């Protein structure tokens, strides 16, 4: 039963990632410590996502200060909203660097 639910959630997330224009980036492209690893971002939707263990992003990237109301854990992804100053700053850095 839970396996079916997990598959459905993963399918919905995969579809959302495709529709949201998710971009794979290295942490350095967001002005974050490289030890944060690889991330996904959506400029249009205003989020940064990490897969699996978020401890490196939270510790090395300062995302431990992101308000819990501004993050959403679904499946193996944790999405950090640009409602948080830290996330917004990282996304703005990326936008400025690609312009």
Biopython code that builds the backbone (N, CA, C, O; Angstrom):
import numpy as np
from Bio.PDB.StructureBuilder import StructureBuilder

atoms = [
    (1, "UNK", "N", (0.823, -1.199, 0.000)),
    (1, "UNK", "CA", (0.000, 0.000, 0.000)),
    (1, "UNK", "C", (0.868, 1.265, 0.000)),
    (1, "UNK", "O", (0.665, 2.143, -0.839)),
    (2, "UNK", "N", (1.817, 1.372, 0.911)),
    (2, "UNK", "CA", (2.656, 2.563, 0.969)),
    (2, "UNK", "C", (3.551, 2.682, -0.256)),
    (2, "UNK", "O", (3.883, 3.787, -0.685)),
    (3, "UNK", "N", (3.938, 1.547, -0.816)),
    (3, "UNK", "CA", (4.746, 1.579, -2.031)),
    (3, "UNK", "C", (4.006, 2.249, -3.177)),
    (3, "UNK", "O", (4.602, 3.000, -3.950)),
    (4, "UNK", "N", (2.727, 1.985, -3.287)),
    (4, "UNK", "CA", (1.911, 2.606, -4.333)),
    (4, "UNK", "C", (1.814, 4.112, -4.089)),
    (4, "UNK", "O", (1.944, 4.902, -5.024)),
    (5, "UNK", "N", (1.587, 4.506, -2.854)),
    (5, "UNK", "CA", (1.512, 5.928, -2.509)),
    (5, "UNK", "C", (2.835, 6.617, -2.819)),
    (5, "UNK", "O", (2.847, 7.710, -3.386)),
    (6, "UNK", "N", (3.935, 5.993, -2.455)),
    (6, "UNK", "CA", (5.257, 6.562, -2.726)),
    (6, "UNK", "C", (5.459, 6.769, -4.223)),
    (6, "UNK", "O", (5.953, 7.816, -4.642)),
    (7, "UNK", "N", (5.083, 5.783, -5.029)),
    (7, "UNK", "CA", (5.209, 5.901, -6.483)),
    (7, "UNK", "C", (4.359, 7.044, -7.029)),
    (7, "UNK", "O", (4.800, 7.782, -7.910)),
    (8, "UNK", "N", (3.154, 7.190, -6.512)),
    (8, "UNK", "CA", (2.277, 8.259, -6.971)),
    (8, "UNK", "C", (2.861, 9.630, -6.624)),
    (8, "UNK", "O", (2.833, 10.548, -7.445)),
    (9, "UNK", "N", (3.388, 9.763, -5.412)),
    (9, "UNK", "CA", (4.007, 11.020, -4.992)),
    (9, "UNK", "C", (5.209, 11.320, -5.883)),
    (9, "UNK", "O", (5.366, 12.448, -6.350)),
    (10, "UNK", "N", (6.049, 10.333, -6.119)),
    (10, "UNK", "CA", (7.225, 10.529, -6.975)),
    (10, "UNK", "C", (6.827, 10.925, -8.391)),
    (10, "UNK", "O", (7.489, 11.758, -9.009)),
    (11, "UNK", "N", (5.757, 10.340, -8.908)),
    (11, "UNK", "CA", (5.280, 10.706, -10.252)),
    (11, "UNK", "C", (4.803, 12.151, -10.296)),
    (11, "UNK", "O", (5.105, 12.876, -11.244)),
    (12, "UNK", "N", (4.062, 12.572, -9.280)),
    (12, "UNK", "CA", (3.558, 13.942, -9.224)),
    (12, "UNK", "C", (4.726, 14.922, -9.113)),
    (12, "UNK", "O", (4.729, 15.960, -9.776)),
    (13, "UNK", "N", (5.708, 14.602, -8.287)),
    (13, "UNK", "CA", (6.872, 15.478, -8.130)),
    (13, "UNK", "C", (7.649, 15.560, -9.441)),
    (13, "UNK", "O", (8.055, 16.650, -9.845)),
    (14, "UNK", "N", (7.861, 14.443, -10.102)),
    (14, "UNK", "CA", (8.588, 14.444, -11.380)),
    (14, "UNK", "C", (7.871, 15.312, -12.404)),
    (14, "UNK", "O", (8.513, 16.071, -13.130)),
    (15, "UNK", "N", (6.565, 15.210, -12.468)),
    (15, "UNK", "CA", (5.786, 16.027, -13.400)),
    (15, "UNK", "C", (5.901, 17.513, -13.031)),
    (15, "UNK", "O", (6.066, 18.364, -13.905)),
    (16, "UNK", "N", (5.813, 17.810, -11.745)),
    (16, "UNK", "CA", (5.940, 19.199, -11.295)),
    (16, "UNK", "C", (7.314, 19.761, -11.634)),
    (16, "UNK", "O", (7.421, 20.892, -12.110)),
    (17, "UNK", "N", (8.367, 18.984, -11.392)),
    (17, "UNK", "CA", (9.723, 19.455, -11.686)),
    (17, "UNK", "C", (9.875, 19.792, -13.167)),
    (17, "UNK", "O", (10.497, 20.792, -13.525)),
    (18, "UNK", "N", (9.312, 18.966, -14.006)),
    (18, "UNK", "CA", (9.392, 19.207, -15.443)),
    (18, "UNK", "C", (8.638, 20.478, -15.816)),
    (18, "UNK", "O", (9.142, 21.293, -16.589)),
    (19, "UNK", "N", (7.444, 20.650, -15.277)),
    (19, "UNK", "CA", (6.617, 21.807, -15.613)),
    (19, "UNK", "C", (7.152, 23.102, -15.009)),
    (19, "UNK", "O", (6.914, 24.181, -15.551)),
    (20, "UNK", "N", (7.865, 23.006, -13.904)),
    (20, "UNK", "CA", (8.340, 24.206, -13.208)),
    (20, "UNK", "C", (9.621, 24.772, -13.815)),
    (20, "UNK", "O", (10.084, 25.839, -13.412)),
    (21, "UNK", "N", (10.183, 24.068, -14.770)),
    (21, "UNK", "CA", (11.429, 24.533, -15.362)),
    (21, "UNK", "C", (12.605, 24.366, -14.420)),
    (21, "UNK", "O", (13.513, 25.197, -14.410)),
    (22, "UNK", "N", (12.602, 23.322, -13.642)),
    (22, "UNK", "CA", (13.683, 23.068, -12.688)),
    (22, "UNK", "C", (15.024, 22.999, -13.388)),
    (22, "UNK", "O", (15.160, 22.385, -14.446)),
    (23, "UNK", "N", (16.015, 23.641, -12.781)),
    (23, "UNK", "CA", (17.362, 23.704, -13.338)),
    (23, "UNK", "C", (18.329, 23.060, -12.349)),
    (23, "UNK", "O", (18.367, 23.463, -11.187)),
    (24, "UNK", "N", (19.111, 22.070, -12.780)),
    (24, "UNK", "CA", (20.135, 21.521, -11.871)),
    (24, "UNK", "C", (21.315, 22.492, -11.788)),
    (24, "UNK", "O", (21.806, 22.969, -12.811)),
    (25, "UNK", "N", (21.761, 22.777, -10.579)),
    (25, "UNK", "CA", (22.882, 23.700, -10.371)),
    (25, "UNK", "C", (23.818, 23.153, -9.303)),
    (25, "UNK", "O", (23.441, 22.326, -8.471)),
    (26, "UNK", "N", (25.047, 23.643, -9.357)),
    (26, "UNK", "CA", (26.005, 23.383, -8.282)),
    (26, "UNK", "C", (25.818, 24.474, -7.232)),
    (26, "UNK", "O", (25.430, 25.592, -7.570)),
    (27, "UNK", "N", (26.080, 24.176, -6.004)),
    (27, "UNK", "CA", (25.897, 25.135, -4.919)),
    (27, "UNK", "C", (26.634, 26.441, -5.176)),
    (27, "UNK", "O", (26.132, 27.514, -4.840)),
    (28, "UNK", "N", (27.819, 26.360, -5.769)),
    (28, "UNK", "CA", (28.612, 27.559, -6.036)),
    (28, "UNK", "C", (27.881, 28.537, -6.962)),
    (28, "UNK", "O", (28.102, 29.745, -6.880)),
    (29, "UNK", "N", (27.028, 28.034, -7.827)),
    (29, "UNK", "CA", (26.273, 28.896, -8.734)),
    (29, "UNK", "C", (25.241, 29.744, -7.984)),
    (29, "UNK", "O", (24.699, 30.707, -8.528)),
    (30, "UNK", "N", (24.980, 29.370, -6.726)),
    (30, "UNK", "CA", (24.044, 30.107, -5.873)),
    (30, "UNK", "C", (24.782, 30.889, -4.790)),
    (30, "UNK", "O", (24.168, 31.423, -3.867)),
    (31, "UNK", "N", (26.107, 30.949, -4.917)),
    (31, "UNK", "CA", (26.964, 31.590, -3.917)),
    (31, "UNK", "C", (26.899, 30.853, -2.578)),
    (31, "UNK", "O", (26.955, 31.466, -1.512)),
    (32, "UNK", "N", (26.781, 29.540, -2.658)),
    (32, "UNK", "CA", (26.769, 28.689, -1.467)),
    (32, "UNK", "C", (28.048, 27.866, -1.440)),
    (32, "UNK", "O", (28.691, 27.675, -2.473)),
    (33, "UNK", "N", (28.406, 27.395, -0.296)),
    (33, "UNK", "CA", (29.574, 26.540, -0.118)),
    (33, "UNK", "C", (29.408, 25.286, -0.986)),
    (33, "UNK", "O", (28.340, 24.674, -1.005)),
    (34, "UNK", "N", (30.457, 24.917, -1.690)),
    (34, "UNK", "CA", (30.424, 23.760, -2.579)),
    (34, "UNK", "C", (30.055, 22.467, -1.881)),
    (34, "UNK", "O", (29.577, 21.529, -2.519)),
    (35, "UNK", "N", (30.274, 22.410, -0.571)),
    (35, "UNK", "CA", (29.928, 21.193, 0.168)),
    (35, "UNK", "C", (28.425, 20.973, 0.272)),
    (35, "UNK", "O", (27.983, 19.919, 0.730)),
    (36, "UNK", "N", (27.634, 21.963, -0.151)),
    (36, "UNK", "CA", (26.177, 21.804, -0.165)),
    (36, "UNK", "C", (25.741, 20.835, -1.259)),
    (36, "UNK", "O", (24.653, 20.263, -1.198)),
    (37, "UNK", "N", (26.609, 20.655, -2.266)),
    (37, "UNK", "CA", (26.323, 19.690, -3.316)),
    (37, "UNK", "C", (25.520, 20.259, -4.462)),
    (37, "UNK", "O", (25.479, 21.471, -4.676)),
    (38, "UNK", "N", (24.885, 19.373, -5.192)),
    (38, "UNK", "CA", (24.067, 19.740, -6.338)),
    (38, "UNK", "C", (22.628, 19.954, -5.893)),
    (38, "UNK", "O", (22.112, 19.243, -5.030)),
    (39, "UNK", "N", (21.997, 20.944, -6.499)),
    (39, "UNK", "CA", (20.640, 21.322, -6.113)),
    (39, "UNK", "C", (19.804, 21.515, -7.360)),
    (39, "UNK", "O", (20.324, 21.525, -8.475)),
    (40, "UNK", "N", (18.525, 21.665, -7.167)),
    (40, "UNK", "CA", (17.606, 22.051, -8.233)),
    (40, "UNK", "C", (17.032, 23.404, -7.855)),
    (40, "UNK", "O", (16.798, 23.685, -6.679)),
    (41, "UNK", "N", (16.805, 24.246, -8.868)),
    (41, "UNK", "CA", (16.161, 25.528, -8.604)),
    (41, "UNK", "C", (15.076, 25.775, -9.635)),
    (41, "UNK", "O", (15.099, 25.223, -10.735)),
    (42, "UNK", "N", (14.138, 26.605, -9.261)),
    (42, "UNK", "CA", (13.160, 27.136, -10.208)),
    (42, "UNK", "C", (13.051, 28.623, -9.934)),
    (42, "UNK", "O", (12.557, 29.040, -8.886)),
    (43, "UNK", "N", (13.516, 29.417, -10.881)),
    (43, "UNK", "CA", (13.419, 30.860, -10.762)),
    (43, "UNK", "C", (11.948, 31.273, -10.823)),
    (43, "UNK", "O", (11.498, 32.093, -10.023)),
    (44, "UNK", "N", (11.202, 30.707, -11.771)),
    (44, "UNK", "CA", (9.794, 31.075, -11.948)),
    (44, "UNK", "C", (8.948, 30.729, -10.727)),
    (44, "UNK", "O", (8.089, 31.511, -10.321)),
    (45, "UNK", "N", (9.189, 29.566, -10.147)),
    (45, "UNK", "CA", (8.405, 29.124, -8.998)),
    (45, "UNK", "C", (8.979, 29.616, -7.671)),
    (45, "UNK", "O", (8.282, 29.624, -6.657)),
    (46, "UNK", "N", (10.254, 30.029, -7.675)),
    (46, "UNK", "CA", (10.865, 30.598, -6.481)),
    (46, "UNK", "C", (11.220, 29.598, -5.403)),
    (46, "UNK", "O", (10.796, 29.730, -4.255)),
    (47, "UNK", "N", (12.010, 28.586, -5.780)),
    (47, "UNK", "CA", (12.449, 27.612, -4.781)),
    (47, "UNK", "C", (13.808, 27.030, -5.132)),
    (47, "UNK", "O", (14.275, 27.096, -6.269)),
    (48, "UNK", "N", (14.418, 26.460, -4.106)),
    (48, "UNK", "CA", (15.629, 25.652, -4.226)),
    (48, "UNK", "C", (15.282, 24.306, -3.623)),
    (48, "UNK", "O", (14.672, 24.243, -2.555)),
    (49, "UNK", "N", (15.664, 23.228, -4.294)),
    (49, "UNK", "CA", (15.348, 21.890, -3.798)),
    (49, "UNK", "C", (16.611, 21.073, -3.613)),
    (49, "UNK", "O", (17.565, 21.167, -4.385)),
    (50, "UNK", "N", (16.584, 20.278, -2.578)),
    (50, "UNK", "CA", (17.659, 19.345, -2.275)),
    (50, "UNK", "C", (17.056, 17.946, -2.240)),
    (50, "UNK", "O", (15.922, 17.758, -1.801)),
    (51, "UNK", "N", (17.815, 16.982, -2.701)),
    (51, "UNK", "CA", (17.341, 15.605, -2.626)),
    (51, "UNK", "C", (18.073, 14.881, -1.510)),
    (51, "UNK", "O", (19.232, 15.164, -1.208)),
    (52, "UNK", "N", (17.371, 13.953, -0.916)),
    (52, "UNK", "CA", (17.988, 13.137, 0.130)),
    (52, "UNK", "C", (18.284, 13.932, 1.388)),
    (52, "UNK", "O", (17.452, 14.706, 1.861)),
    (53, "UNK", "N", (19.464, 13.733, 1.916)),
    (53, "UNK", "CA", (19.872, 14.338, 3.175)),
    (53, "UNK", "C", (20.137, 15.836, 2.992)),
    (53, "UNK", "O", (20.948, 16.232, 2.155)),
    (54, "UNK", "N", (19.453, 16.654, 3.774)),
    (54, "UNK", "CA", (19.576, 18.109, 3.652)),
    (54, "UNK", "C", (20.588, 18.700, 4.634)),
    (54, "UNK", "O", (20.771, 19.917, 4.666)),
    (55, "UNK", "N", (21.235, 17.876, 5.420)),
    (55, "UNK", "CA", (22.125, 18.398, 6.462)),
    (55, "UNK", "C", (23.260, 19.248, 5.915)),
    (55, "UNK", "O", (23.611, 20.258, 6.524)),
    (56, "UNK", "N", (23.849, 18.864, 4.772)),
    (56, "UNK", "CA", (24.947, 19.663, 4.201)),
    (56, "UNK", "C", (24.451, 21.042, 3.782)),
    (56, "UNK", "O", (25.115, 22.044, 4.047)),
    (57, "UNK", "N", (23.291, 21.104, 3.132)),
    (57, "UNK", "CA", (22.734, 22.380, 2.709)),
    (57, "UNK", "C", (22.376, 23.234, 3.923)),
    (57, "UNK", "O", (22.621, 24.440, 3.936)),
    (58, "UNK", "N", (21.810, 22.617, 4.913)),
    (58, "UNK", "CA", (21.421, 23.381, 6.094)),
    (58, "UNK", "C", (22.645, 23.874, 6.860)),
    (58, "UNK", "O", (22.655, 25.009, 7.337)),
    (59, "UNK", "N", (23.663, 23.049, 6.985)),
    (59, "UNK", "CA", (24.845, 23.449, 7.745)),
    (59, "UNK", "C", (25.761, 24.378, 6.949)),
    (59, "UNK", "O", (26.069, 25.483, 7.396)),
    (60, "UNK", "N", (26.192, 23.931, 5.778)),
    (60, "UNK", "CA", (27.145, 24.710, 4.985)),
    (60, "UNK", "C", (26.491, 25.859, 4.211)),
    (60, "UNK", "O", (27.161, 26.831, 3.863)),
    (61, "UNK", "N", (25.203, 25.752, 3.945)),
    (61, "UNK", "CA", (24.523, 26.791, 3.175)),
    (61, "UNK", "C", (23.725, 27.766, 4.014)),
    (61, "UNK", "O", (23.173, 28.732, 3.487)),
    (62, "UNK", "N", (23.658, 27.526, 5.304)),
    (62, "UNK", "CA", (22.904, 28.410, 6.172)),
    (62, "UNK", "C", (21.402, 28.216, 6.111)),
    (62, "UNK", "O", (20.644, 29.062, 6.584)),
    (63, "UNK", "N", (20.967, 27.109, 5.532)),
    (63, "UNK", "CA", (19.539, 26.892, 5.400)),
    (63, "UNK", "C", (18.897, 26.369, 6.689)),
    (63, "UNK", "O", (17.686, 26.152, 6.727)),
    (64, "UNK", "N", (19.689, 26.165, 7.736)),
    (64, "UNK", "CA", (19.082, 25.783, 9.012)),
    (64, "UNK", "C", (18.269, 26.934, 9.576)),
    (64, "UNK", "O", (17.442, 26.740, 10.466)),
    (65, "UNK", "N", (18.504, 28.142, 9.054)),
    (65, "UNK", "CA", (17.764, 29.316, 9.514)),
    (65, "UNK", "C", (16.496, 29.572, 8.715)),
    (65, "UNK", "O", (15.745, 30.498, 9.024)),
    (66, "UNK", "N", (16.250, 28.766, 7.693)),
    (66, "UNK", "CA", (15.019, 28.905, 6.923)),
    (66, "UNK", "C", (13.854, 28.478, 7.820)),
    (66, "UNK", "O", (13.854, 27.392, 8.399)),
    (67, "UNK", "N", (12.874, 29.360, 7.913)),
    (67, "UNK", "CA", (11.687, 29.083, 8.718)),
    (67, "UNK", "C", (11.032, 27.796, 8.222)),
    (67, "UNK", "O", (10.895, 27.591, 7.016)),
    (68, "UNK", "N", (10.643, 26.962, 9.120)),
    (68, "UNK", "CA", (10.036, 25.665, 8.754)),
    (68, "UNK", "C", (8.756, 25.832, 7.940)),
    (68, "UNK", "O", (8.342, 24.909, 7.237)),
    (69, "UNK", "N", (8.129, 27.006, 8.032)),
    (69, "UNK", "CA", (6.945, 27.266, 7.204)),
    (69, "UNK", "C", (7.323, 27.502, 5.741)),
    (69, "UNK", "O", (6.463, 27.468, 4.861)),
    (70, "UNK", "N", (8.618, 27.742, 5.485)),
    (70, "UNK", "CA", (9.099, 28.026, 4.143)),
    (70, "UNK", "C", (9.807, 26.840, 3.498)),
    (70, "UNK", "O", (10.505, 27.003, 2.497)),
    (71, "UNK", "N", (9.632, 25.652, 4.063)),
    (71, "UNK", "CA", (10.186, 24.464, 3.422)),
    (71, "UNK", "C", (9.145, 23.360, 3.403)),
    (71, "UNK", "O", (8.285, 23.249, 4.277)),
    (72, "UNK", "N", (9.268, 22.553, 2.365)),
    (72, "UNK", "CA", (8.293, 21.502, 2.119)),
    (72, "UNK", "C", (9.039, 20.237, 1.750)),
    (72, "UNK", "O", (9.759, 20.203, 0.752)),
    (73, "UNK", "N", (8.870, 19.196, 2.552)),
    (73, "UNK", "CA", (9.516, 17.914, 2.281)),
    (73, "UNK", "C", (8.482, 16.989, 1.656)),
    (73, "UNK", "O", (7.439, 16.702, 2.244)),
    (74, "UNK", "N", (8.800, 16.529, 0.442)),
    (74, "UNK", "CA", (7.906, 15.623, -0.280)),
    (74, "UNK", "C", (8.749, 14.582, -0.976)),
    (74, "UNK", "O", (9.672, 14.913, -1.720)),
    (75, "UNK", "N", (8.437, 13.336, -0.740)),
    (75, "UNK", "CA", (9.232, 12.276, -1.336)),
    (75, "UNK", "C", (10.675, 12.435, -0.892)),
    (75, "UNK", "O", (10.944, 12.633, 0.292)),
    (76, "UNK", "N", (11.598, 12.350, -1.830)),
    (76, "UNK", "CA", (13.008, 12.515, -1.472)),
    (76, "UNK", "C", (13.489, 13.947, -1.645)),
    (76, "UNK", "O", (14.685, 14.211, -1.524)),
    (77, "UNK", "N", (12.582, 14.877, -1.924)),
    (77, "UNK", "CA", (12.930, 16.277, -2.140)),
    (77, "UNK", "C", (12.523, 17.135, -0.944)),
    (77, "UNK", "O", (11.501, 16.896, -0.301)),
    (78, "UNK", "N", (13.347, 18.135, -0.666)),
    (78, "UNK", "CA", (12.974, 19.194, 0.258)),
    (78, "UNK", "C", (13.064, 20.489, -0.520)),
    (78, "UNK", "O", (14.121, 20.834, -1.048)),
    (79, "UNK", "N", (11.954, 21.208, -0.591)),
    (79, "UNK", "CA", (11.862, 22.463, -1.315)),
    (79, "UNK", "C", (11.936, 23.618, -0.322)),
    (79, "UNK", "O", (11.222, 23.638, 0.680)),
    (80, "UNK", "N", (12.806, 24.575, -0.612)),
    (80, "UNK", "CA", (12.972, 25.764, 0.214)),
    (80, "UNK", "C", (12.436, 26.955, -0.570)),
    (80, "UNK", "O", (12.922, 27.249, -1.662)),
    (81, "UNK", "N", (11.445, 27.634, -0.026)),
    (81, "UNK", "CA", (10.764, 28.725, -0.710)),
    (81, "UNK", "C", (11.546, 30.030, -0.631)),
    (81, "UNK", "O", (12.263, 30.288, 0.336)),
    (82, "UNK", "N", (11.393, 30.846, -1.670)),
    (82, "UNK", "CA", (12.033, 32.153, -1.654)),
    (82, "UNK", "C", (11.313, 33.147, -0.743)),
    (82, "UNK", "O", (11.655, 34.330, -0.728)),
    (83, "UNK", "N", (10.335, 32.688, 0.006)),
    (83, "UNK", "CA", (9.768, 33.512, 1.074)),
    (83, "UNK", "C", (10.819, 33.732, 2.162)),
    (83, "UNK", "O", (10.722, 34.664, 2.960)),
    (84, "UNK", "N", (11.821, 32.857, 2.177)),
    (84, "UNK", "CA", (12.950, 32.989, 3.101)),
    (84, "UNK", "C", (14.010, 33.894, 2.481)),
    (84, "UNK", "O", (14.338, 33.756, 1.303)),
    (85, "UNK", "N", (14.543, 34.816, 3.272)),
    (85, "UNK", "CA", (15.586, 35.723, 2.786)),
    (85, "UNK", "C", (16.785, 34.951, 2.246)),
    (85, "UNK", "O", (17.328, 35.312, 1.201)),
    (86, "UNK", "N", (17.205, 33.901, 2.938)),
    (86, "UNK", "CA", (18.394, 33.136, 2.542)),
    (86, "UNK", "C", (18.207, 32.518, 1.158)),
    (86, "UNK", "O", (19.114, 32.551, 0.326)),
    (87, "UNK", "N", (17.047, 31.966, 0.928)),
    (87, "UNK", "CA", (16.747, 31.336, -0.362)),
    (87, "UNK", "C", (16.640, 32.402, -1.449)),
    (87, "UNK", "O", (17.184, 32.237, -2.541)),
    (88, "UNK", "N", (15.943, 33.485, -1.152)),
    (88, "UNK", "CA", (15.779, 34.565, -2.122)),
    (88, "UNK", "C", (17.138, 35.136, -2.537)),
    (88, "UNK", "O", (17.368, 35.388, -3.720)),
    (89, "UNK", "N", (18.037, 35.340, -1.574)),
    (89, "UNK", "CA", (19.377, 35.846, -1.877)),
    (89, "UNK", "C", (20.134, 34.905, -2.813)),
    (89, "UNK", "O", (20.791, 35.357, -3.751)),
    (90, "UNK", "N", (20.044, 33.606, -2.565)),
    (90, "UNK", "CA", (20.746, 32.631, -3.403)),
    (90, "UNK", "C", (20.185, 32.642, -4.825)),
    (90, "UNK", "O", (20.947, 32.584, -5.790)),
    (91, "UNK", "N", (18.872, 32.715, -4.961)),
    (91, "UNK", "CA", (18.259, 32.752, -6.289)),
    (91, "UNK", "C", (18.600, 34.052, -7.020)),
    (91, "UNK", "O", (18.841, 34.033, -8.227)),
    (92, "UNK", "N", (18.623, 35.170, -6.312)),
    (92, "UNK", "CA", (18.990, 36.445, -6.930)),
    (92, "UNK", "C", (20.442, 36.417, -7.397)),
    (92, "UNK", "O", (20.759, 36.945, -8.463)),
    (93, "UNK", "N", (21.323, 35.809, -6.612)),
    (93, "UNK", "CA", (22.717, 35.686, -7.023)),
    (93, "UNK", "C", (22.807, 34.907, -8.334)),
    (93, "UNK", "O", (23.537, 35.293, -9.247)),
    (94, "UNK", "N", (22.065, 33.820, -8.417)),
    (94, "UNK", "CA", (22.076, 33.015, -9.640)),
    (94, "UNK", "C", (21.573, 33.836, -10.822)),
    (94, "UNK", "O", (22.201, 33.854, -11.881)),
    (95, "UNK", "N", (20.439, 34.516, -10.643)),
    (95, "UNK", "CA", (19.860, 35.308, -11.738)),
    (95, "UNK", "C", (20.847, 36.365, -12.223)),
    (95, "UNK", "O", (20.992, 36.564, -13.429)),
    (96, "UNK", "N", (21.525, 37.042, -11.303)),
    (96, "UNK", "CA", (22.489, 38.080, -11.682)),
    (96, "UNK", "C", (23.680, 37.484, -12.422)),
    (96, "UNK", "O", (24.234, 38.116, -13.322)),
    (97, "UNK", "N", (24.070, 36.285, -12.052)),
    (97, "UNK", "CA", (25.258, 35.676, -12.675)),
    (97, "UNK", "C", (24.987, 35.160, -14.081)),
    (97, "UNK", "O", (25.924, 35.011, -14.866)),
    (98, "UNK", "N", (23.740, 34.887, -14.417)),
    (98, "UNK", "CA", (23.432, 34.378, -15.761)),
    (98, "UNK", "C", (22.939, 35.468, -16.703)),
    (98, "UNK", "O", (22.755, 35.221, -17.894)),
    (99, "UNK", "N", (22.726, 36.648, -16.189)),
    (99, "UNK", "CA", (22.247, 37.756, -17.048)),
    (99, "UNK", "C", (23.373, 38.327, -17.864)),
    (99, "UNK", "O", (23.162, 39.259, -18.639)),
]
sb = StructureBuilder()
sb.init_structure("model")
sb.init_model(0)
sb.init_chain("A")
sb.init_seg("    ")
for serial, (resi, resn, name, xyz) in enumerate(atoms, 1):
    if name == "N":
        sb.init_residue(resn, " ", resi, " ")
    sb.init_atom(name, np.array(xyz, "f"), 0.0, 1.0, " ", f" {name:<3s}", serial, name[0])
structure = sb.get_structure()
